[in-house]
Structures are given as C-alpha cells and as structure tokens.
Amino acid sequence: MTGLSGATERRLHWVFETSLWIKALFALSEILAGVVAYFVPTQVFLSIVLRFSGNELTEDPHDVVASFLMHAVQHLSVGSQKFAAIYLLAHGVVKLWLIIGLLRERLWYFPVSMVAFGLFIAYQLYRYTYTQSIWLLLLSVLDLGVIALTWHEYRYIKQRLSARLTLRADGAPAGAHEDPFK
C-alpha cells in the first residue's frame, strides 16, 4: 500500500498512537493548569514560588530559575493570568478533541489536525521571537513530527479503506456498511 513493510507500518502506527497519547496527557495538563490559573489568586502563586525558591534566592541571589520564577509571579497581572488560563484551557480542549478524533480514526480529523497543529507551531515560533525559549523550539519539532506521522497515517488509512471497499468478498456494493465520516 504505502511501499513499507507490514512491520514498519505497525511500528509507525505505534509511534503515531504513542505520540497522540503523550500529547493527550499534555492537553489534559493544559486543561488542569488553565482551570487552576483561572481560579487560584495570584497571591497563592507568589506564596508557592516563595516557599520553593525563597531559600535558593537567599543563598544565591543570581539563581536563574528562582529569579525567573520570582520575576514572573511578581509581574503577573490579573488580566494576563486570566488570558493565560483561557489560552491553556482552549488550547488543551482543542488539542484533546483532535486527538480523540485521530485515535478513533475519523478520516476528516486528519487534515483538520494537521492544520491546527501547524497553527500551533506558527504561534509557538511567534512566541519564540519574544522569549527565545528553547522549549518552544523543541515543542515545535515534536509537533512537526506528529504532523508527519499524522500525514502518513492519513494516507495509510485512506489506502486501507480504498482497498477494503474494492475487495469486498461478499459482493455487496462498495462502502455499503462503511461509516461515511471515516
């Protein structure tokens, strides 16, 4: 079908599904973080950061991580906190919805997911121009890999469906019992 051996196809499918499950865990964590960020007051975040990094800052006032966390929490406005909460919640919900559709092998989810993941990459790269965070680049590379796997899986499923429709052994019309949305 795709020119790859059955074993290679099974491995690629396993990698595809595993990457989706990992992305689903991230999506669930984004949803949880969005809910927490929306409902937890800024003062609670400040006290948590002070608890975990206060001693580090007294021992080493130039500690990069502790200083970053303290600076971020001190400059967190209610508006930016609400924006971050809504963004995390929306991003997580959209991503989880797409992943569920992909895992269920609903055919129309594949192109929609590739476009959505591409838009996520574009936004991450845009944010990178402001933050220079290596994590945004790594996340973008991971998302590119997921897009490539999604494209491969999409082509494989379409070919498999096409072969199944044309090779019906019982003589029924092609696609007689197929889900039209798959």
MIMAR-921257 format. One record per residue: residue in three letters; x, y, z of N, C-alpha, C, CB in turn. Coordinates in steps of 0.05 Angstrom, whole numbers, plus 5000, padded with zeros to 4 digits. Atoms other than C-alpha are relative to their C-alpha. Glycine has a CB too. Layout:
N
ALAXYZXYZXYZXYZ
...
end
This chain:
182
MET501649765000500050005000501750255000498250005024
THR498349764999505050535022502849944992499950125028
GLY497350075007511150155000501749915023501350224985
LEU498650084976513149995071499149725009499650205023
SER500750274991513249305103497950025021502449855010
GLY502150014980507649095149501250065028498749735001
ALA498849954974512449105208500750305004502649835003
THR499349714999514749815192497450165004501450094974
GLU502649864996507450045185499049975029497949884980
ARG500950044972505849735253501650175019500249705008
ARG498349834983511750095284499350294998503049964993
LEU500849725004509850755253497350065013499950064970
HIS502749964988502650665276500350015031498149764993
TRP499550004971505250505347501150275008501849775008
VAL498849744994509551135346497950224998502450064981
PHE502149805003503651545320498149995024498449944974
GLU501850024977498951285374501350095026498949725003
THR498549934976504251365428500350315002502749875001
SER499749715000505552085407497350145006501150104973
LEU502649884994498052225409499349975030497849864983
TRP500650044972497451935479501750205017500549715009
ILE498349814986503352365502498850284997502949994989
LYS501349745004500052985470497450025016499550044970
ALA502450004985493552785504500650065030498549734998
LEU499249944972497052785572500750305003502349835008
PHE499449724999499853475556497550174998501950074977
ALA502549855002492953705535498450005026498249884977
LEU501350024974489953455600501350185021499849715010
SER498549834981495453815639499550294994503049944999
GLU500749725007493954455600497350075010500250044969
ILE502749954990486654395617500050045030498149774992
LEU499849984971488254285690501450275008501549765012
ALA498649754994493254865690498350244994502650014984
GLY501849785007488155315656497950045022498749954974
VAL502049974978482955165709501250115025498749725005
VAL498749904976487855265765500850304997502649835006
ALA499249725004490555915735497650195001501550034973
TYR502449835000483456175727498950055028497949884982
PHE501449984974481056035797501950065024498649755006
VAL498249964978487356095840501150294999502449804999
PRO499149725000489056805862503150024996499250145026
THR497249955005495857105843501749975026500450284988
GLN498650014974497857145917500849715007498350125022
VAL499450284995497556385922502549924983497649824993
PHE497750065016502456325864502550125012499650104971
LEU497749874988507056825898501049855025499350295007
SER499250154976506956435963501349734993497649965019
ILE498850255008508455785927502850044990498249864978
VAL497349945010514356085890501950075023499950224979
LEU498349934977516956395955500749755016498550205017
ARG499550244985516355725990502249834988497449845004
PHE498150185013520255345938502650134991498749884976
SER497549885009525355865916501150215019499550134973
GLY499049794981526056345975502749935011498050035022
ASN497450084988531755956007502250014979499949725012
GLU498050005022535255885940500950294993498849874974
LEU499449725006534856635928501750135022497550164996
THR498449894978537756795997502949894999498849935027
GLU497350115002543556315985501450104975499849694999
ASP498849915026544756525912498050194987500649754982
PRO501949805011541157175892500050004969500750275010
HIS499850005029543357045820499049744987502850064991
ASP501050255010540056365813498050064978498649835023
VAL501549935024537056375743497149915003501349874976
VAL502750114999530955925754498450145022500149705006
ALA501549874978528956215822499450294994501649985026
SER500549725007529856925797497950034979502750134990
PHE502049995021525756785735497249965011500649794978
LEU502650054988520056485775499050235017500249745017
MET500849784983520057055825499250244983502350085019
HIS500649785018520157575769497349954986502350044979
ALA502550065015514557225731497650035018500249714989
VAL502349984982509957175791499550285010500449815024
GLN500449724990511257885815498850184978502750115009
HIS501049845022509458155746497549884987502250054980
LEU502450135011503357715735497650175008499749715011
SER502449844995497358165728497649824999499750244979
VAL502550165000490257915737499249964971497750155015
GLY500850035029488958045662501749794986500350274986
SER498350195014495057655639499649725012502950085003
GLN500650264988493357095688497549884988499750035031
LYS502550095012486257045660500449924971497850215003
PHE499450065028488957065589501449734998501750224986
ALA498550255000493856505604498249775007502450015020
ALA501850214992488456105638498149924976498350085024
ILE501850065022483656165579501549884976498550264991
TYR498450115021489156035529500749705005502650164996
LEU499350284993491455395565497549824998501149995029
LEU502550165001484255155572499149964972497850155016
ALA500850035028482455285500501949834984499750284986
HIS498050165014488955005473499849715007502850115006
GLY500250274991488254385515497549864990500049995030
VAL502550125009480954265497500049944970497650195006
VAL499850045029482154355422501849774994501050264986
LYS498050215005488253905423498849735008502650055016
LEU501250254991484553365463497849914982498950035029
TRP502150065019478553395416501249884975498350254994
LEU498750105024483153305356501249725004502150194990
ILE498750264995486952735388498049785003501750025027
ILE502150214998480652355405499049924973497650105018
GLY500950065027478352415333502149844985499450254985
LEU497950155014485152175308500249715010502750145004
LEU499950274988485251585356497649824991500150015030
ARG502450145010478251395332500149954969497450155007
GLU499650035029480951425260497850124983500449714993
ARG501949865015475751915237501650164978498350205018
LEU498349905021478552105169500250304998499049894974
TRP500049715003476552835167501650145022497250114999
TYR498449884979480252965233502950034992499849835025
PHE497249995008486952835199500850264988500649774982
PRO499149745011487353445154499450245019498550064974
VAL500649784981483953885207502250015021497249955013
SER497950014980489053655258502750104990500449715010
MET497449915011494953775212500050314998500549884973
VAL500249705002492554495200500250125028497350084986
ALA500049904972491254605275502849985012497949865017
PHE497350034989498054325295501950194986500949714997
GLY498349815014501254755241499650285011499350004970
LEU500549734989497855375270501250025028496950055002
PHE498650004974500355175340502950054996499549735014
ILE497249965005507355135311500650294993501049814977
ALA499649725008506655815279499950195024497850094979
TYR500349844976504356115345502549965018497549945015
GLN497650064983510055765383502450144989500449705002
LEU497749865012515156045334499850305003500349924971
TYR500549714995512056735340500850075029497050074995
ARG499449964972512556675416503049985005498549805018
TYR497150034998519756445408501550264994501049784982
THR498749745006521557115377500150195023498650134976
TYR500049834976519757435443501549885024497150065008
THR498950134976522156915493502749874996498049805010
GLN497650165006527856545459500149755017502550175004
SER500150244984525555945498500549754983497249975014
ILE499350245015528755305473497749805001502649875011
TRP502250194997522654925498497950044977498650045027
LEU501849955022518355265445501049884974499550304997
LEU498950125024523055035391499849695001503050084997
LEU500350294997523154325419497249914996501149915027
LEU502850075003515654315423499150024971498250195017
SER500649975029515254565351501049764984501150264990
VAL498950235014519854005328498349755005503049955009
LEU501850234993515553495365497450024985499450005031
ASP502549965015509353785333500449944970498950285004
LEU499450065028512553745264500149704996502750134992
GLY500050305002513953005277497249895001501749895023
VAL502750094998506752905297498550054974498550135025
ILE501249935025504453255234500949804978500650294991
ALA498950205019508952795192498749735004503049985001
LEU501350254994506252185228497050004993500449935029
THR502949975006499052435220499649984970498950275011
TRP500250015029500152535145500449714991502150184987
HIS499650275008502951835138497649825008502649895014
GLU502350164991497351525179497550064984499450065030
TYR502349925017492151915139500149864973500050314996
ARG499650145026494951645073499649705003502750064988
TYR500250284995495450945102497049915004501749915024
ILE502850064994488250945128498350034975498950175022
LYS501549965025485551225062500549774981500750274987
GLN499350225017489250685023498749745010503049964998
ARG501250244988486850145071497050004995500649985030
LEU502949985004479650385066499349964970499050285009
SER500550045029480050424990500349714992502050174984
ALA499550285006482849714986497749835011502749905012
ARG502250154988477349465033497450034984499650095029
LEU502449955015471949794991500049864973499650304996
THR499850125027474449504925500249695001502350114985
LEU499650294998475948804951497949865017502849945010
ARG502150134984469348634984499549724990497450175000
ALA500250285008468847884982497149914998501449825019
ASP502850094999461347834995498350124977498750085026
GLY501549895023459348214932498250235006498449784988
ALA501649774994455948774969501250254987499850045031
PRO498949765012456549464939502250125017497850214996
ALA497749884985463049814958499050215019502050114980
GLY500749804980462150205021497349975012500250274989
ALA502750034991455349925038499750025030498949744991
HIS500149994971456949855111502150185013500249715011
GLU497849834991462350385118498850255013501950074978
ASP500749754988461850995162500850224981501550035028
PRO499449805020461351585114501850225011497550134990
PHE498449794988465052035163502849915007498750115025
LYS497450114993471151595169502050054978499849715006
end
